[in-house]
Amino acid sequence: MAEATIRAAILAALDTVSNIGVTEDYLRWAAEYNDLLALFKVSIGGVDQVRAWLVSLVSISDDWQDFSRSRLRTYRFRVDGYLGLDDSAATEKTFVALTEAVCEALADAYPLAADYSCSAATATIDHVLFGGIMCHHAAITIDATDQLA
């Protein structure tokens, strides 16, 4: 299955990033604070924090090429990254560096899986409440295309 192959390749690329925190190949959530901490809290440099990167599929599109009678399928994935915000520790700088490292890991893994083309990753950064915890957030989109026939 193409989708599963690409998803696994994205996760493998994430797992090459030093101190990335928790990585998951699907979108995980917890509504309760303690449940969220159980899923996403890590200790980096002796500091406990929410630090997670989650891979999810957001769309599938098909394109038929009349001239070649082929069909292309594009999978759009999103990688959401979270880091608990701590103003006194200037975590914005840490998060931006981590987001850049994730983008580099994805670029180094290009084309993510054999027989697929992949567009460059695009990242947007903002702040969100994640299970009641204010976090830095990055949303990285990746399009991977498979020629089906």
Backbone as a printed PyTorch tensor [residue, N CA C, xyz], in Angstrom:
tensor([[[  0.8460,  -1.1840,   0.0000],
         [  0.0000,   0.0000,   0.0000],
         [  0.8880,   1.2420,   0.0000]],

        [[  0.6870,   2.1010,  -0.9650],
         [  1.5180,   3.2910,  -1.1230],
         [  1.4390,   4.2140,   0.0910]],

        [[  0.2540,   4.4550,   0.5790],
         [  0.0820,   5.3820,   1.7020],
         [  0.8800,   4.9140,   2.9060]],

        [[  0.8010,   3.6540,   3.2360],
         [  1.5110,   3.1250,   4.4080],
         [  3.0270,   3.2150,   4.2290]],

        [[  3.5000,   2.9870,   3.0050],
         [  4.9360,   3.0700,   2.7220],
         [  5.4480,   4.4880,   2.9180]],

        [[  4.7100,   5.4600,   2.4040],
         [  5.1160,   6.8560,   2.5290],
         [  5.0480,   7.3060,   3.9860]],

        [[  3.9800,   6.9380,   4.6780],
         [  3.8320,   7.2970,   6.0980],
         [  5.0020,   6.7500,   6.9140]],

        [[  5.3750,   5.4970,   6.6620],
         [  6.4950,   4.8900,   7.3900],
         [  7.8060,   5.6090,   7.0910]],

        [[  7.9840,   6.0440,   5.8430],
         [  9.2040,   6.7660,   5.4710],
         [  9.2750,   8.1280,   6.1590]],

        [[  8.1390,   8.8020,   6.2830],
         [  8.1100,  10.0870,   6.9890],
         [  8.4810,   9.8830,   8.4470]],

        [[  7.8930,   8.8700,   9.0820],
         [  8.2080,   8.5990,  10.4880],
         [  9.6830,   8.2510,  10.6690]],

        [[ 10.2260,   7.4470,   9.7650],
         [ 11.6450,   7.0810,   9.8430],
         [ 12.5250,   8.3270,   9.7320]],

        [[ 12.1510,   9.2690,   8.8650],
         [ 12.9180,  10.5160,   8.7400],
         [ 12.8490,  11.3230,  10.0360]],

        [[ 11.6620,  11.4020,  10.6340],
         [ 11.5180,  12.1310,  11.9010],
         [ 12.4000,  11.5290,  12.9790]],

        [[ 12.4490,  10.2110,  13.0140],
         [ 13.1960,   9.5190,  14.0680],
         [ 14.7060,   9.7130,  13.9660]],

        [[ 15.1930,  10.3310,  12.8920],
         [ 16.6250,  10.6260,  12.7830],
         [ 16.9980,  11.9370,  13.4640]],

        [[ 16.0170,  12.7280,  13.8740],
         [ 16.2710,  14.0420,  14.4780],
         [ 16.5740,  13.8830,  15.9630]],

        [[ 17.6960,  14.4170,  16.3710],
         [ 18.1220,  14.3450,  17.7620],
         [ 17.1530,  15.1110,  18.6670]],

        [[ 16.7910,  14.4990,  19.7850],
         [ 15.9180,  15.1120,  20.7920],
         [ 14.5640,  15.5480,  20.2440]],

        [[ 14.0540,  14.8080,  19.2750],
         [ 12.7720,  15.1770,  18.6770],
         [ 11.6090,  14.9830,  19.6530]],

        [[ 11.7300,  14.0700,  20.5790],
         [ 10.6340,  13.7750,  21.4950],
         [  9.8480,  12.5700,  20.9990]],

        [[  8.5630,  12.5450,  21.2960],
         [  7.6930,  11.4410,  20.9010],
         [  7.3280,  11.6000,  19.4280]],

        [[  7.4220,  10.5170,  18.6680],
         [  6.9550,  10.5190,  17.2780],
         [  5.9120,   9.4270,  17.1200]],

        [[  4.8700,   9.7430,  16.3780],
         [  3.7950,   8.7860,  16.1250],
         [  3.4070,   8.8600,  14.6560]],

        [[  3.0040,   7.7250,  14.0910],
         [  2.6200,   7.7110,  12.6790],
         [  1.1160,   7.8760,  12.4820]],

        [[  0.4520,   8.4130,  13.4800],
         [ -0.9570,   8.7810,  13.3490],
         [ -1.2580,   9.8880,  14.3570]],

        [[ -2.3620,  10.5640,  14.1370],
         [ -2.7370,  11.6980,  14.9700],
         [ -3.3160,  11.2000,  16.2860]],

        [[ -2.6110,  11.4670,  17.3690],
         [ -3.0610,  11.0330,  18.6910],
         [ -3.5350,  12.2360,  19.4810]],

        [[ -4.5290,  12.0220,  20.3180],
         [ -5.0730,  13.1000,  21.1360],
         [ -5.4340,  12.5810,  22.5130]],

        [[ -5.4610,  13.4910,  23.4590],
         [ -5.9560,  13.1930,  24.7980],
         [ -6.6190,  14.4590,  25.3140]],

        [[ -7.8280,  14.3480,  25.7750],
         [ -8.5560,  15.5170,  26.2530],
         [ -8.1640,  15.8860,  27.6830]],

        [[ -7.7470,  14.9090,  28.4470],
         [ -7.3900,  15.1450,  29.8500],
         [ -5.9020,  15.4370,  29.9750]],

        [[ -5.5910,  16.3930,  30.8190],
         [ -4.2130,  16.8380,  31.0170],
         [ -3.2670,  15.6860,  31.3530]],

        [[ -3.6160,  14.8550,  32.3120],
         [ -2.7380,  13.7460,  32.7220],
         [ -2.5580,  12.7100,  31.6190]],

        [[ -3.6220,  12.4780,  30.8320],
         [ -3.5160,  11.5470,  29.7080],
         [ -2.5870,  12.1020,  28.6260]],

        [[ -2.6780,  13.4080,  28.3990],
         [ -1.8060,  14.0520,  27.4240],
         [ -0.3460,  13.9280,  27.8600]],

        [[ -0.0900,  14.2070,  29.1270],
         [  1.2820,  14.0920,  29.6250],
         [  1.8070,  12.6650,  29.4940]],

        [[  0.9490,  11.6870,  29.7550],
         [  1.3740,  10.2880,  29.6380],
         [  1.7820,   9.9500,  28.2050]],

        [[  1.1420,  10.5700,  27.2260],
         [  1.4490,  10.3010,  25.8270],
         [  2.6530,  11.0870,  25.3100]],

        [[  2.7870,  12.3350,  25.7290],
         [  3.6930,  13.2400,  25.0310],
         [  4.7750,  13.9030,  25.8840]],

        [[  4.8360,  13.6290,  27.1610],
         [  5.8650,  14.2550,  27.9890],
         [  7.1690,  13.4850,  27.8780]],

        [[  8.2560,  14.2340,  27.6700],
         [  9.5890,  13.6540,  27.6150],
         [ 10.4990,  14.4800,  28.5160]],

        [[ 11.6430,  13.9150,  28.8320],
         [ 12.6480,  14.6520,  29.5870],
         [ 13.8530,  14.8390,  28.6750]],

        [[ 14.1640,  16.0930,  28.3630],
         [ 15.2990,  16.4290,  27.5110],
         [ 16.2050,  17.3470,  28.3230]],

        [[ 17.4370,  16.9390,  28.5080],
         [ 18.3670,  17.7400,  29.3010],
         [ 17.8940,  17.9430,  30.7250]],

        [[ 17.1710,  16.9550,  31.2560],
         [ 16.6740,  17.0410,  32.6260],
         [ 15.4280,  17.8950,  32.7930]],

        [[ 14.8610,  18.3700,  31.6800],
         [ 13.6640,  19.2030,  31.7280],
         [ 12.4900,  18.4140,  31.1580]],

        [[ 11.4300,  18.2670,  31.9610],
         [ 10.2130,  17.6080,  31.4850],
         [  9.3980,  18.5900,  30.6570]],

        [[  8.9320,  18.1340,  29.5050],
         [  8.1510,  19.0030,  28.6280],
         [  7.3310,  18.1610,  27.6590]],

        [[  6.2790,  18.7810,  27.1220],
         [  5.5380,  18.1780,  26.0170],
         [  6.3690,  18.4260,  24.7660]],

        [[  6.6980,  17.3520,  24.0570],
         [  7.4710,  17.4510,  22.8110],
         [  7.0470,  16.2670,  21.9570]],

        [[  6.3000,  16.5520,  20.8730],
         [  5.7460,  15.4690,  20.0580],
         [  5.6410,  15.8870,  18.6020]],

        [[  5.7510,  14.8940,  17.7180],
         [  5.6000,  15.0680,  16.2680],
         [  4.7040,  13.9530,  15.7630]],

        [[  3.5810,  14.3220,  15.1240],
         [  2.5580,  13.3700,  14.7130],
         [  2.3290,  13.4560,  13.2060]],

        [[  2.2790,  12.3030,  12.5410],
         [  2.0880,  12.2240,  11.0980],
         [  0.6370,  11.8440,  10.8090]],

        [[ -0.0050,  12.5860,   9.9100],
         [ -1.3650,  12.2130,   9.5190],
         [ -1.5750,  12.4820,   8.0300]],

        [[ -2.4600,  11.7020,   7.4340],
         [ -2.8470,  11.8870,   6.0340],
         [ -4.0200,  12.8540,   6.0140]],

        [[ -3.9250,  13.9160,   5.1830],
         [ -5.0100,  14.8950,   5.1540],
         [ -5.8030,  14.8800,   3.8570]],

        [[ -5.2090,  14.3550,   2.7640],
         [ -5.9960,  14.2480,   1.5340],
         [ -5.3450,  13.2850,   0.5500]],

        [[ -6.1840,  12.7870,  -0.3650],
         [ -5.7460,  11.9450,  -1.4760],
         [ -6.4050,  12.5170,  -2.7250]],

        [[ -5.6070,  12.7250,  -3.7660],
         [ -6.2000,  13.2090,  -5.0240],
         [ -5.6390,  12.4020,  -6.1910]],

        [[ -6.4810,  12.1840,  -7.1750],
         [ -6.0870,  11.4690,  -8.3870],
         [ -6.0880,  12.4250,  -9.5740]],

        [[ -5.1640,  12.2030, -10.4920],
         [ -5.0610,  13.0010, -11.7070],
         [ -4.8350,  12.0370, -12.8650]],

        [[ -5.7280,  12.0900, -13.8590],
         [ -5.5960,  11.2260, -15.0160],
         [ -4.8620,  11.9820, -16.1190]],

        [[ -3.8520,  11.3780, -16.6950],
         [ -3.0680,  11.9690, -17.7740],
         [ -3.5830,  11.3890, -19.1000]],

        [[ -4.3750,  12.1680, -19.8300],
         [ -4.9840,  11.6870, -21.0700],
         [ -3.9630,  11.2390, -22.1020]],

        [[ -2.9140,  12.0030, -22.2750],
         [ -1.9450,  11.6920, -23.3210],
         [ -1.1870,  10.3960, -23.0760]],

        [[ -0.9770,  10.0260, -21.8440],
         [ -0.2150,   8.8030, -21.5600],
         [ -1.0900,   7.6900, -20.9820]],

        [[ -2.3540,   7.9990, -20.7800],
         [ -3.2820,   7.0280, -20.1900],
         [ -2.8050,   6.5380, -18.8160]],

        [[ -2.1340,   7.4100, -18.0990],
         [ -1.6750,   7.0380, -16.7640],
         [ -2.4700,   7.8040, -15.7080]],

        [[ -2.3410,   7.3280, -14.5030],
         [ -3.0550,   7.9500, -13.3840],
         [ -2.0530,   8.2260, -12.2850]],

        [[ -2.0930,   9.4380, -11.7520],
         [ -1.2340,   9.8240, -10.6430],
         [ -2.0820,   9.9960,  -9.3920]],

        [[ -1.5920,   9.4990,  -8.2790],
         [ -2.2730,   9.6900,  -6.9970],
         [ -1.3380,  10.4780,  -6.0960]],

        [[ -1.8510,  11.5700,  -5.5530],
         [ -1.0580,  12.4000,  -4.6460],
         [ -1.6240,  12.2850,  -3.2370]],

        [[ -0.7390,  11.9640,  -2.3120],
         [ -1.0700,  11.8780,  -0.8970],
         [ -0.5190,  13.1240,  -0.2170]],

        [[ -1.3690,  13.8670,   0.4610],
         [ -0.9010,  15.0220,   1.2280],
         [ -0.8670,  14.6250,   2.7000]],

        [[  0.3360,  14.6500,   3.2390],
         [  0.5370,  14.3570,   4.6500],
         [  0.7940,  15.6450,   5.4070]],

        [[  0.4740,  15.6240,   6.6850],
         [  0.8130,  16.7380,   7.5540],
         [  1.5370,  16.1840,   8.7700]],

        [[  2.6250,  16.8250,   9.0980],
         [  3.3800,  16.5000,  10.3060],
         [  3.1490,  17.6590,  11.2690]],

        [[  2.5220,  17.3730,  12.3990],
         [  2.2910,  18.3900,  13.4220],
         [  3.2940,  18.2060,  14.5450]],

        [[  4.0080,  19.2780,  14.8580],
         [  4.9830,  19.2510,  15.9360],
         [  4.5310,  20.1460,  17.0690]],

        [[  4.7950,  19.7170,  18.3050],
         [  4.4000,  20.4660,  19.4970],
         [  5.5610,  20.5190,  20.4770]],

        [[  5.7260,  21.6660,  21.1030],
         [  6.6880,  21.8310,  22.1900],
         [  6.0670,  22.7610,  23.2080]],

        [[  6.0100,  22.3000,  24.4580],
         [  5.4520,  23.1230,  25.5260],
         [  6.1710,  24.4590,  25.6180]],

        [[  5.3970,  25.5370,  25.6440],
         [  5.9560,  26.8840,  25.6580],
         [  6.4420,  27.2420,  27.0600]],

        [[  7.6750,  27.7090,  27.1480],
         [  8.2550,  28.1960,  28.4040],
         [  9.0220,  29.4630,  28.0850]],

        [[  8.3860,  30.6080,  28.3380],
         [  8.9790,  31.8930,  27.9850],
         [ 10.3430,  32.0930,  28.6280]],

        [[ 10.4900,  31.6990,  29.8810],
         [ 11.7630,  31.9200,  30.5830],
         [ 12.9070,  31.1060,  29.9800]],

        [[ 12.5870,  30.0410,  29.2610],
         [ 13.6130,  29.2020,  28.6300],
         [ 13.7610,  29.5060,  27.1380]],

        [[ 13.0700,  30.5390,  26.6460],
         [ 13.1280,  30.9220,  25.2330],
         [ 12.8790,  29.7250,  24.3170]],

        [[ 11.8280,  28.9620,  24.6150],
         [ 11.5550,  27.7440,  23.8560],
         [ 11.2160,  27.9990,  22.3960]],

        [[ 10.8530,  29.2270,  22.0490],
         [ 10.6020,  29.5140,  20.6360],
         [ 11.8500,  29.2240,  19.8070]],

        [[ 13.0100,  29.6210,  20.3060],
         [ 14.2610,  29.3810,  19.5800],
         [ 14.5370,  27.8910,  19.4440]],

        [[ 14.3050,  27.1560,  20.5090],
         [ 14.4850,  25.7030,  20.4750],
         [ 13.5480,  25.0830,  19.4530]],

        [[ 12.2970,  25.5440,  19.4430],
         [ 11.3070,  24.9580,  18.5480],
         [ 11.6000,  25.2700,  17.0870]],

        [[ 12.0330,  26.4900,  16.7990],
         [ 12.3720,  26.8440,  15.4190],
         [ 13.5350,  25.9700,  14.9440]],

        [[ 14.5540,  25.7930,  15.7770],
         [ 15.6880,  24.9370,  15.4010],
         [ 15.2360,  23.4980,  15.1830]],

        [[ 14.3420,  23.0220,  16.0320],
         [ 13.8250,  21.6580,  15.8980],
         [ 13.0070,  21.5120,  14.6140]],

        [[ 12.1930,  22.5160,  14.2960],
         [ 11.4010,  22.4850,  13.0680],
         [ 12.3090,  22.4710,  11.8420]],

        [[ 13.3660,  23.2610,  11.8790],
         [ 14.3260,  23.2510,  10.7670],
         [ 14.9980,  21.8880,  10.6400]],

        [[ 15.3320,  21.2750,  11.7650],
         [ 15.9550,  19.9420,  11.7380],
         [ 14.9970,  18.9090,  11.1460]],

        [[ 13.7130,  19.0200,  11.4590],
         [ 12.7180,  18.1070,  10.8870],
         [ 12.6310,  18.3150,   9.3770]],

        [[ 12.5890,  19.5680,   8.9280],
         [ 12.5370,  19.8440,   7.4860],
         [ 13.7800,  19.3010,   6.7860]],

        [[ 14.9450,  19.4350,   7.4110],
         [ 16.1860,  18.8990,   6.8410],
         [ 16.1390,  17.3730,   6.7630]],

        [[ 15.6280,  16.7350,   7.8100],
         [ 15.5250,  15.2680,   7.8050],
         [ 14.6020,  14.7910,   6.6950]],

        [[ 13.5070,  15.5040,   6.4860],
         [ 12.5880,  15.1450,   5.4050],
         [ 13.2490,  15.3530,   4.0450]],

        [[ 14.0090,  16.4390,   3.9020],
         [ 14.7250,  16.6930,   2.6460],
         [ 15.7900,  15.6260,   2.4010]],

        [[ 16.4870,  15.2230,   3.4580],
         [ 17.5250,  14.1930,   3.3270],
         [ 16.9370,  12.8450,   2.9290]],

        [[ 15.6710,  12.6200,   3.2920],
         [ 15.0080,  11.3490,   2.9880],
         [ 14.3430,  11.3600,   1.6150]],

        [[ 14.4310,  12.4830,   0.9080],
         [ 13.7880,  12.5960,  -0.4040],
         [ 14.2280,  11.4620,  -1.3050]],

        [[ 13.3440,  10.8070,  -2.0150],
         [ 11.9170,  11.0630,  -2.2100],
         [ 11.0150,  10.3330,  -1.2160]],

        [[ 11.5100,  10.0000,  -0.0470],
         [ 10.8000,   9.3350,   1.0410],
         [ 10.6330,   7.8370,   0.8230]],

        [[ 10.2590,   7.4200,  -0.3610],
         [ 10.1210,   5.9880,  -0.6460],
         [ 10.3690,   5.7840,  -2.1330]],

        [[ 10.8810,   4.6410,  -2.5000],
         [ 11.1550,   4.3470,  -3.9110],
         [  9.8680,   4.4540,  -4.7250]],

        [[ 10.0090,   4.9010,  -5.9380],
         [  8.9030,   4.9860,  -6.8970],
         [  7.9020,   6.1060,  -6.6170]],

        [[  8.2390,   7.0500,  -5.7480],
         [  7.3460,   8.1620,  -5.4670],
         [  8.0890,   9.4640,  -5.6960]],

        [[  7.3900,  10.4410,  -6.2280],
         [  7.9650,  11.7780,  -6.2600],
         [  7.3920,  12.5370,  -5.0650]],

        [[  8.1020,  13.5580,  -4.6420],
         [  7.6820,  14.2560,  -3.4340],
         [  7.9870,  15.7300,  -3.5810]],

        [[  7.0600,  16.5760,  -3.1650],
         [  7.3140,  18.0100,  -3.2150],
         [  8.0490,  18.4210,  -1.9440]],

        [[  8.6150,  19.6080,  -1.9710],
         [  9.3020,  20.1300,  -0.7920],
         [  8.3040,  20.2970,   0.3490]],

        [[  8.7890,  20.1250,   1.5530],
         [  7.9460,  20.3230,   2.7280],
         [  7.7310,  21.8190,   2.9500]],

        [[  6.5280,  22.1750,   3.3770],
         [  6.2060,  23.5590,   3.7110],
         [  5.7740,  23.5960,   5.1640]],

        [[  6.4140,  24.4630,   5.9590],
         [  6.1120,  24.5270,   7.3920],
         [  5.4900,  25.8640,   7.7610]],

        [[  4.4620,  25.8190,   8.5860],
         [  3.9290,  27.0210,   9.2170],
         [  4.0530,  26.8370,  10.7200]],

        [[  4.3370,  27.9240,  11.4100],
         [  4.5700,  27.8630,  12.8590],
         [  3.6110,  28.8300,  13.5480]],

        [[  3.0070,  28.3520,  14.6340],
         [  2.1240,  29.1940,  15.4280],
         [  2.1170,  28.6710,  16.8690]],

        [[  1.1140,  29.0680,  17.6320],
         [  0.9590,  28.6110,  19.0150],
         [ -0.4550,  28.0790,  19.1720]],

        [[ -0.6010,  26.9890,  19.9040],
         [ -1.9140,  26.3820,  20.1180],
         [ -2.0170,  25.8820,  21.5450]],

        [[ -3.2550,  25.7060,  21.9860],
         [ -3.4930,  24.9690,  23.2240],
         [ -3.5760,  23.5040,  22.8370]],

        [[ -2.7240,  22.7100,  23.4130],
         [ -2.6610,  21.2810,  23.1140],
         [ -2.9630,  20.5460,  24.4090]],

        [[ -4.2020,  20.0420,  24.5390],
         [ -4.6120,  19.3930,  25.7770],
         [ -4.5490,  20.3190,  26.9750]],

        [[ -4.8050,  21.6060,  26.7360],
         [ -4.7810,  22.5820,  27.8210],
         [ -3.4030,  23.1520,  28.1100]],

        [[ -2.4080,  22.7550,  27.3360],
         [ -1.0350,  23.2380,  27.5270],
         [ -0.6890,  24.1570,  26.3570]],

        [[ -0.2260,  25.3670,  26.6510],
         [  0.1820,  26.2810,  25.5770],
         [  1.4700,  25.7380,  24.9620]],

        [[  1.4280,  25.5290,  23.6280],
         [  2.5560,  24.9210,  22.9200],
         [  2.9090,  25.7020,  21.6680]],

        [[  4.1740,  25.6610,  21.3150],
         [  4.5930,  26.0320,  19.9760],
         [  4.0770,  24.9100,  19.0750]],

        [[  3.6950,  25.2520,  17.8550],
         [  3.1350,  24.2640,  16.9370],
         [  3.6810,  24.5150,  15.5380]],

        [[  4.0700,  23.4630,  14.8730],
         [  4.4480,  23.5300,  13.4630],
         [  3.5750,  22.5550,  12.6960]],

        [[  3.1130,  22.9990,  11.5360],
         [  2.3830,  22.1240,  10.6140],
         [  3.2020,  22.0750,   9.3280]],

        [[  3.6960,  20.8940,   9.0310],
         [  4.5280,  20.6910,   7.8390],
         [  3.7390,  19.8370,   6.8660]],

        [[  3.5160,  20.3460,   5.6460],
         [  2.7820,  19.5750,   4.6510],
         [  3.7660,  18.9870,   3.6380]],

        [[  3.4630,  17.7700,   3.2350],
         [  4.2890,  17.0350,   2.2790],
         [  3.3580,  16.3720,   1.2770]],

        [[  3.5950,  16.5940,  -0.0050],
         [  2.8370,  15.9150,  -1.0550],
         [  3.7260,  14.8380,  -1.6670]],

        [[  3.2220,  13.6210,  -1.7120],
         [  3.9390,  12.5100,  -2.3280],
         [  3.0590,  11.9200,  -3.4180]],

        [[  3.6170,  11.7360,  -4.6160],
         [  2.8460,  11.2970,  -5.7690],
         [  3.3150,   9.9180,  -6.2550]],

        [[  2.3520,   9.0750,  -6.5350],
         [  2.5860,   7.7200,  -7.0140],
         [  1.9610,   7.5930,  -8.4010]],

        [[  2.6830,   7.0140,  -9.3600],
         [  2.1050,   6.7420, -10.6860],
         [  1.4710,   5.3630, -10.6180]],

        [[  0.1510,   5.3030, -10.7460],
         [ -0.5920,   4.0630, -10.5470],
         [ -0.6480,   3.2080, -11.7940]],

        [[ -0.8740,   3.7960, -12.9490],
         [ -0.9890,   2.9930, -14.1780],
         [ -0.6830,   3.8430, -15.3810]]])
